[in-house]
């Protein structure tokens, strides 16, 4: 995938995502289809060789796992002092910690 996604008419797409909280649920399949076929391709692709800026972890499994642990435990892992053991865990995977 290219490092920079298609941003043509991105403002219209972003405006279309603003909506009130839905009254009823929607199938996960339809949401995932939008996510993977329209929204993700319109963003930066950081794990590829064409992306040269520093983004820790960018789309690799260990980074996703570290983000999952961080998000589900609600701990700030951006600096060592806030969660030393969790930051150390992340540093065992190259590219996860600055």
C-alpha positions in Angstrom: 0.0 0.0 0.0 1.2 3.5 -0.6 2.4 5.5 2.4 -0.2 8.3 1.8 -3.8 7.4 1.1 -6.3 9.0 -1.2 -7.3 12.3 0.5 -9.4 13.6 -2.4 -12.6 15.2 -1.0 -11.6 14.1 2.5 -13.5 17.0 4.1 -16.8 15.7 2.8 -16.1 12.2 4.1 -15.2 13.6 7.6 -18.4 15.7 7.6 -20.5 12.6 6.7 -19.2 10.8 9.8 -20.8 13.4 12.1 -24.1 12.0 13.2 -26.2 11.6 16.4 -25.9 8.5 18.5 -27.8 5.8 16.7 -31.1 4.5 18.1 -30.4 1.0 17.0 -27.4 -1.1 16.4 -25.8 -2.0 13.1 -24.0 -5.1 11.9 -20.3 -5.2 12.6 -19.7 -6.4 9.0 -21.0 -3.2 7.5 -18.9 -1.1 9.9 -15.8 -3.1 9.2 -16.4 -2.9 5.5 -16.5 1.0 5.7 -13.4 0.9 7.9 -11.2 -1.3 5.7 -12.5 -0.3 2.3 -13.0 3.5 2.7 -11.5 5.0 5.9 -8.2 3.2 6.3 -7.2 3.6 2.7 -7.6 7.4 3.2 -4.9 7.6 5.8 -1.1 7.3 6.2 0.3 3.8 5.8 3.1 3.8 8.4 4.5 0.2 8.2 5.6 0.4 4.5 9.0 1.3 3.1 7.7 4.6 1.6 6.9 6.1 5.0 10.0 7.8 6.5 8.7 9.8 9.5 8.9 8.3 13.0 5.7 6.6 14.2 6.2 4.1 17.0 4.9 0.7 16.1 3.0 1.5 13.0 0.8 -1.4 12.1 2.8 -4.4 13.3 1.3 -7.1 15.6 3.5 -6.4 18.7 2.5 -2.7 18.5 -1.2 -3.6 18.2 -0.9 -5.9 21.2 0.8 -3.2 23.2 -1.9 -0.6 22.2 -4.6 -3.1 23.2 -3.1 -3.6 26.6 -2.7 0.1 27.1 -6.2 0.9 26.0 -8.0 -1.8 27.9 -6.1 -1.1 31.2 -6.4 2.7 30.8 -2.8 3.3 31.7 -0.7 6.1 30.1 2.3 4.4 28.6 3.7 7.4 26.8 6.4 8.0 29.4 8.3 5.6 31.7 7.4 7.4 35.0 3.6 6.9 34.4 3.7 3.1 33.9 7.3 1.8 34.2 6.6 -1.9 33.9 4.3 -1.4 30.9 6.7 0.8 29.1 9.5 -1.7 29.7 7.2 -4.4 28.3 6.7 -2.3 25.2 10.4 -1.6 24.8 11.1 -5.4 24.4 9.5 -5.0 21.0 11.7 -2.7 18.8 9.9 0.4 17.6 7.2 0.5 20.4 8.8 3.1 22.7 10.6 6.3 21.8 
